[in-house]
Amino acid sequence: MPTSAISSIEDKKRLVRRLAGSSRGFAEQYGFQVTNNPASLFQVLYLSVLLARRGDFRRAVESARALRDEGWDSAARLARSLHESRVRVLRAAGQRGDVDAVADVLGDLARVVVDRYRGDLRRLRAKAHYDPRLERELLSELPGVDGQVVELFLREAQALWREVAPVADRRALVAARRLGLGRSASDLAGLAGSGESERLAWLVGALARVDLEQRYAEVMS
């Protein structure tokens, strides 16, 4: 069903305030804190890897939670895990398809983050000299991290890594267009407020959730 988009700037800003104030972004809504410490950033990264796979996003969230709850809440701890253990945890969390391949990718990802950055993605940021283009390039060199994963990770991380803003993933932009809030990350940044990368991250995360959960009617009511 088509969604009746709003048109006045006042109504747009009112909706943006409501969406941005409804949660602290996508990851935090599902129990993953976005804070500037190595464990938190790495959890957001492997959540992004899982979300980028085809299938129900809830399964991806449950899998990421299961990894964290197993005690693999940092790159160093996940790197020390056994392949068979990762397979067991992912299957129990509902992962489908080639679970062995997913377990391999996650193990490789953790080991490379440990080897290159001592388990701390803030070192990747420093190596890039806070240049958004280089940050994206270094992220995309990690196992299992393609362009979509980079977008999903930076959607959350822009609250902390302000230099990468504005970032909006495909789902968020679909929702923004349907709701009449714009067609680009820059459009959303203009509504969120100049320099408000944290508020933008919350807005973009909320929009992604609207599309994934198909809550358009609720939002527009």
N, C-alpha and C positions, 0 to 999 in steps of 0.2 A: 504494500500500500504506500502511495506517495505521502511524504510528510509536508505539511504546510509550513514553509519556512517563515521566520519572522523577518521583518524588513527595517523597522526603525532602529536607529543606533541606540536609543535609550533601552528598548526591549532587548537588544543584543547584549548590551552591557549588564542588564539585569540578569539575563540567563547565564552569562559568563560568571558573574558573582555567585550565583546559586550553584553552578557546576563546580567551580573552583573551591567553593566552601564546603562542598559535600564530602570531600575526602582529601587526603594528602597524596593524590596520584594513584596510579594503577597498582603498583607493587605494594604500597602500604595498605591499600584497601584489602589485599589478600594476605596480609601478615608479614610482608617483607619490608623492614625498615630501610629507608634510603638515607644513610648517614655516611659521613666521610671517614669511614674506617675500612680496613682491608676486607674483613669478613662480610660486611654489609654489601660492599661493591661487588664482591665475587658472587654472592648469592643472587644479586640482581642480574649479573651476567649469565649465570647458568639458568636462571628463570627465563631470560630472554632467549637463550638457545632452545629451551624446551617449547616456549610459546611460538617460535618460528616454525616448528614442525606442523604438518597438517594434522587436523583432528580437533577435538573439543578442547578449548582453552582451559576448561576446568581440570582436565586430566593433566595438562602441563603444570598447572598451579599445584595440584596434589602431588605430582612427582617431585617438584622442587621442594615442597614442604617435607616430603618423605626423606629426601637427601639431607636436608638440614636437621630434621629430627633424629636421623641416624647418627648425628654427630659430625657430619661432613659439612660444617658451616664455614669452612675456609678453604682456600686453595691447597694449603699444606695438608689438611686433614683428608680432603677428597683425593689428593694425589697419593696418599698412603693406603687408600682403600683397595680391596681386591676387585678385579673385574666381576667375578662371580657374585660378590656381595652387592655390587651396584646393579647387576641384572636382577637379583632377587628383590631388591628394594623397589626398583622401577616397575617390575611386573606386579608387585603387590599394590603399587599405587595406581595401577590401571593402564600403564603404558602398553600400546599395541604396536604392531609392525615389527621391524627389526630391532628389538630391544638390545641385542648384543652390540649392534652398531652404535646405538645411542650411548650405551655404557662405555664403549671404547672412546667415543668423542669426548665425553665428560671427563674421563680419566686423562686423556691427552691434553685437554684444555687446562685442567688443574696442574698437570706437571709442567706445561710450558709457562704458565703464569708464575709458578714457583721458580723455574729455572731462569726466566728472563727478568722477572720483576720481584723476586723474593716474596711472591704471594700477594703483592700489594699493587693494585691497579693505579694507585696514585703515582707510582714510579713510572708507569706508562705515560701518564699525563705530563709528568716532569720531563721525561725523555723527549716528548713532543714539543717541549717549550710552550705549552698551553696554546698551541696552534691547532684549531679545530680540524683542519685538513689532515695534519699529521696524526692527530689522535684517532681519527677514523681509519687512517691507513694502518696504524699499528694494531688497532683492534681487529681489523679485518685479516691480519696475519695470524691471528690465534686460531687454533683448531676449532672447527665447528662454527666459526663466526663469519657470516656473510653480510651483505649489505642490509638485509632485513634485521638480522640480529643486532647490528650496529645501531640501527634506528630505534629498536626496542630498548636497548640499553641506554642510549643517550636520551630517549624520551624521559626516563627517570633521572638519569645522572645530571641533566641540565639544571636541576634544582641546586646542584653543588658545583658542577663544572659550568659556570655561567658563560664561558667563552663559546660553548658549542650551540647555545640557543640562537635562534628558535628551532626546535625540533618537533615535528609531529609525524607520527607513523601513519601508515595507510588507513588503518581503521579509524583513527581520530579524524583524519581528513574527510573520510566518507561521512562521518557523523556531522562534522562541521558544515559540509555542503548541504546535507539534508535539512539541517536546522537553520540554515541561512546565516551561518557565522563566518563564512569565507571559504576560500579554496586553497589556502596555503598556510604554512607555519607562520609566515610573516603577518598574514591577516589575523591569526589568532593572537600573535604577540601584541599587535596593535590594540586588540580588545582587552588583553590581560593587563597591559600597562607597560610602558617603556622601561626596560631594565628589570622587569619582574620575572626572572627566569624560574623562580620557585613557584610562583603563582601560575605561570604558563605550564610548568610540568604537571601541576595538579589539574589544570583545565584539560590538557591533552590526555592525561590518564583517564579522567572522567569521561571524556568523549569516546575514547576507545572502549570503555566499559559499556557505554550506551549502545554502541554498535554491536559489540559481541553479545550482549544480553538482550538486544532488540528492545530497548526501553524507550523508544521514541515517543510513543503515546503518553507514557508516564511523564516524560520530560516536558512535553508540550502542553500538558493539561494544566 
